[in-house]
Amino acid sequence: MNKTIEHMVPPYLLGLEPYVPGMPIEELERELRVRAVKLASNENPLGPSPLAMEAARAAMANAHRYPDGGGFYLRQKLAAKLGVEMEQVILGLGSSELIDLTSRVLLRPGDEGLTSDGSFPLYYISIRASGAKLVTVPLQNYASDLDAMARAITPHTKLIYLSNPNNPTGTFFTADALDEFLQRVPAGVMVVLDEAYFEYVEQMGYSRSLDLVRRGRNVIVLRTFSKIYGMAGMRIGYGLGPKELLDVMNKLRSPFNTTSPAQAAALAALDDVEHVKRSMETNRAGREQIIEALDRMRVDYVPGVANFLLIELGRDTADFAGEMMKYGVIVRPMRWMGFPNAIRVTIGTHSENERFLQALSAML
Ligand SMILES: *Cc1c(COP(=O)(O)O)cnc(C)c1O
């Protein structure tokens, strides 16, 4: 690197590991001239709700105007639906932006940000980018080890990230387990509950995170329109948390962080309960389809509850995922997230899953 730049950039930024996105489907199709299926980024295979598409199209008529930076109508609707106050809702350019903002607002050099190994890489990036120290605790049996995390809290800990369900393992912890954990978290520590896959989880006792928000606890709940709502390309998500903290985040965020078509699409998507239900059912059936085949092939996997599965192949998967692309199937090798012998596959439609299973079976 240019030596002058190296001295201008803070040292804690120079060593950052970049986020590694899934390969875009267009790129693979261009390279291989095959129709590909992308099961690499936990996107909804059914796409967005038709109502959302129509709303986004209609909103384009006013695209010469700046959007409502405060997202009044969407925040109002989310607040009413979720039973929180409007001032407890903040919109983000995907929930990724809210992860970044939370770390920026709460961490400074000398602080510690705590999370799990084998979890969402943006936690690591945002903690380190704020100049704070990243502290991680190993997963236990592929799941967040809340007991070990509570023990890892020090007087410097300011922020804790919990992915529930955890990406990339798909495991979850219960609301009771979280309550126990929160009793061990000191008052000056904020806990981020990243519930990007909330709508997929059917397990009893999974989450009471909204109660915590209503009671004004020091938690931020993150949800997104990127996953079950099928709008990852629109870049819109939201956070729920203490007003006073959201006030600061609102001052720091870019004033027009969400676009008017995205806000309109999100409003319409909330109305399309049928689309969400259909997406959930497609995912449930797809999970059964894949699990049944993996059992038959005697392949190990983590029984995740979200819209993806972590599959352990017992050998390094960097080349494996590359090889699978030749079959026109994009999955994610997981070394960079801490699982060198695993791939993560998103649950797709029945025929997409079939393509993946056929490629897997041919390769094994
Ligand atoms: C996909 C995902 C997000 C959401 O990302 P967006 O920025 O909303 O698209 C957040 N957290 C986790 C753990 C995820 O897997």
The ligand as an ORCA input file, in Angstrom:
! r2SCAN-3c Opt
* xyz 0 1
  C     -28.881    -11.678      6.501
  C     -28.521    -11.244      7.861
  C     -28.732     -9.924      8.272
  C     -29.488     -8.960      7.424
  O     -28.796     -8.298      6.520
  P     -29.497     -7.081      5.743
  O     -28.489     -6.017      5.848
  O     -30.766     -6.736      6.447
  O     -29.724     -7.583      4.374
  C     -28.420     -9.557      9.562
  N     -27.916    -10.454     10.415
  C     -27.723    -11.721     10.073
  C     -27.220    -12.689     11.086
  C     -28.008    -12.151      8.779
  O     -27.794    -13.433      8.450
*
